[in-house]
């Protein structure tokens, strides 16, 4: 791939995905779906970050993840989806770090994608699952680390039991997010990677 084309392609895709992240982040019921009031919203934003990371690599994946995190931070102040979001996503560490790592890890793993179509599809599905679990796991872990007593109050439980209560609260969300990622990421990323190869020749 020619350097000039590579840079143009990268900037174009990065701009499109950034615009999509902003739409998902701030348009109600697009990137954050609140199915049950009071419980954490289900997100689709991770799909955009993981797909972008697979196509563009770890550096741009981290950039997209950071953009996702910044939108979460802003939303927690101007349009929070639930009481827990007000508590935890006003912390830059919890709002940004897990999302940045989603893009970084997805992009780093995607560097080693196999050439065989079936193996590549399975690998992208696995990357999507791992990256989604990283986000959920870090959000829960960092919440327990920094806000265990406040979060325990929201869930009407003790600080010692908070991890299990949060895992229960996030189970449905995480399961749906993992399933969506495992199916949609390979389906969307595969033709985009094919287009990238075709136009670079």
Secondary structure, 3 states (H helix, E strand, C coil): CCHHHHHHHHHHHHHHHHHHHHHHHHCCCCCEECCCCCCCCEECHHHHHHHHHHHHCHHHHHHHHHHHHHHHHHHHHHCCCCHHHHHHCCCHHHHHHHHHHHHHHHHHHHCCCCCCHHHHHHHHHHHHHHHHHHHHHHHHHHHHHHHHHHHHHHCCCCHHHHHHHHHHHHHHHHHHHHHHHHHHHHHHHHHHHHHHHHHCC
